[in-house]
Amino acid sequence: MTDYLVRATAADAQIRAFACTTRQVVEQARAIHNSSPVVTAALGRLLSAGAMMGSMLKGERDLLTLQVKGDGPMQGMIVTADSMGHVKGYPYVPDVILPANHVGKLDVAGAVGAGMLSVIKDMGLKEPYVGQTLLQTGEIAEDLTYYFATSEQVPSSVGLGVLMERDNQVKQAGGFLIQLMPFAREQVIDRLEGNLGRITSVTSMLDGGDTPETMLGKVLEGLDMELTDTMPVSFSCNCSRQKIEKVLISLGKKELQQMIQEGHEIGVECHFCNQKYVFQVDELEELLSRGIPGESPGPV
């Protein structure tokens, strides 16, 4: 099944909701970073959240970045997403191995540890919006639920999950995100809370055959759900040689001259997709000859 997300409203637009299935996205991230099961689970949860939160953005060029920094052995991770279902991410330390937690599950909280969640929205304004909250549990879903309540003042419920195969490949991944509008009535809130109380886990629903649509059907049962949109979700990195060239040029004339004088090729690797870009000395000389913004090219 191709990864995708759905958007919906319920109870006469008193609720807005999102759900996604992201097995292929998370498996691709696992393969790219050769991540351990617990790291795959952590990053996979954040990738699913990023896809759903990215779909809230209005503009085609708007960009969402989710950054988790913790004092656990994983140290943290970064995910970026746009409004069209493109998402990418990487862990700081991909090979963390931990024993199962007290309920026999992958110990994502132990891998992440205590720290900070940052949500950065670049919407083409002078400065991006930055919201930060302390990690509450390190389990990601609860941390995002807390973020929405405190930083955006939107009562929300976030469910995320990644289920691994015995061979460490991803079996299921996805999640849901439910938000109450300010005018939500008390009986609507009570019904939603009752529905959420009967949900076991995202992975059990997905592994039992649920789709994003049927997941939302269970969460929003009795609340007149109306699906409003469906879009594909994919792991997509937009790095390019041209972008890396701009990064090298931005280092300045002195740095480039030093690289050239050392007389050997340099390699620049994209953190998100592990694509490596190699520049020979003559290519560095050509970059220098273009001139550095604010500087005269000068002799090589």
C-alpha positions, -999 to 999 in steps of 0.1 A, spaced: 0 0 0 13 35 -9 17 58 20 -9 86 23 -27 108 47 -63 119 50 -78 151 64 -113 153 79 -137 174 100 -163 162 124 -192 175 145 -200 204 122 -163 215 120 -158 215 158 -131 189 152 -104 187 126 -85 155 122 -56 139 103 -44 103 99 -17 87 79 0 54 70 38 58 66 53 23 65 73 30 33 85 64 44 98 50 77 113 19 61 131 41 36 145 62 65 156 31 83 174 18 52 191 52 45 203 56 81 208 19 90 190 27 122 184 4 151 148 -7 159 144 18 188 158 47 167 136 37 137 106 38 160 114 72 174 122 87 140 93 70 124 69 86 149 83 120 142 81 115 104 44 106 107 38 136 129 57 158 104 37 146 75 4 155 92 16 188 106 31 198 73 -2 193 56 -16 221 78 8 246 61 -9 269 36 18 278 10 36 255 -14 70 268 -2 61 268 35 83 244 55 79 227 89 108 215 110 105 193 141 136 190 162 140 168 193 171 172 214 175 149 244 200 137 269 194 100 260 219 80 239 200 89 206 207 126 214 179 138 191 165 139 156 152 163 130 123 160 106 112 185 79 80 185 59 61 206 34 24 211 27 24 184 -1 32 153 18 70 154 13 89 145 45 125 137 55 144 132 87 175 119 104 186 108 139 217 122 155 228 87 166 213 59 145 227 28 161 213 29 197 205 -5 212 184 -6 244 165 -33 262 127 -33 260 109 -10 284 87 -22 314 58 -32 291 80 -51 266 80 -24 240 108 -5 222 121 20 248 118 52 227 116 74 258 149 59 271 166 65 237 154 101 236 157 111 273 148 145 287 152 176 266 134 199 243 109 198 214 112 226 188 86 233 161 98 257 134 75 270 107 90 289 78 62 306 60 81 331 40 80 359 66 109 378 79 114 354 108 101 318 111 77 309 139 95 289 166 76 271 194 95 252 221 84 229 250 102 206 273 98 169 265 72 154 288 78 117 282 101 113 252 75 91 236 69 119 209 30 116 207 25 128 242 52 155 237 34 169 206 0 168 224 16 189 252 32 212 226 -2 219 209 -18 226 242 8 250 256 24 267 226 -5 269 202 -34 267 228 -51 240 207 -65 210 226 -52 180 207 -47 143 208 -18 127 189 -14 90 184 18 77 167 32 42 162 59 21 145 58 -17 145 90 -36 136 94 -70 120 118 -95 135 143 -88 107 142 -51 118 123 -40 88 92 -18 93 59 -37 94 35 -8 102 38 29 108 14 58 110 -7 80 133 -35 103 139 -39 139 150 -72 153 164 -77 189 173 -107 207 189 -118 241 177 -124 268 202 -162 266 198 -163 228 205 -193 219 227 -190 199 259 -209 169 246 -186 167 216 -156 168 238 -170 141 260 -178 118 231 -143 123 216 -127 115 249 -147 83 253 -137 72 218 -101 79 224 -103 59 257 -112 28 237 -83 31 213 -55 6 221 -27 18 199 -20 30 164 1 0 156 -26 -25 167 -51 -7 145 -28 -7 115 -17 -43 120 -54 -52 123 -60 -39 88 -72 -3 96 -65 24 71 -62 61 79 -99 64 70 -110 37 94 -87 48 121 -104 82 121 -138 64 118 -130 48 152 -117 80 168 -145 101 155 -173 75 159 -207 92 164 -194 126 155 -204 128 118 -169 126 103 -165 141 68 -133 133 48 -121 164 31 -88 155 14 -63 127 6 -27 131 -4 3 108 -9 31 109 16 67 102 6 103 104 19 117 132 -3 150 150 0 155 181 -22 193 183 -18 213 189 -50 248 196 -62 237 232 -69 226 237 -33 258 223 -19 278 247 -42 259 276 -27 268 263 8 305 261 -2 304 296 -17 288 309 14 318 298 35 338 327 20 369 333 -1 394 324 27 378 290 35 376 280 -2 413 291 -8 424 269 21 405 239 7 422 245 -27 457 249 -12 453 215 6 451 200 -28 426 172 -24 389 166 -32 363 173 -5 331 154 1 299 169 15 272 145 27 235 153 31 223 143 66 188 135 54 195 111 25 232 103 29 239 115 -7 276 124 -10 287 152 -33 324 152 -42 342 184 -54 376 181 -71 402 209 -67 395 223 -101 358 225 -93 366 244 -61 387 268 -82 358 273 -105 335 281 -75 360 306 -63 363 322 -97 326 330 -96 332 353 -68 319 354 -32 290 377 -25 305 410 -11 340 400 -21 361 404 -52 371 371 -68 409 378 -66 436 354 -78 433 317 -71 
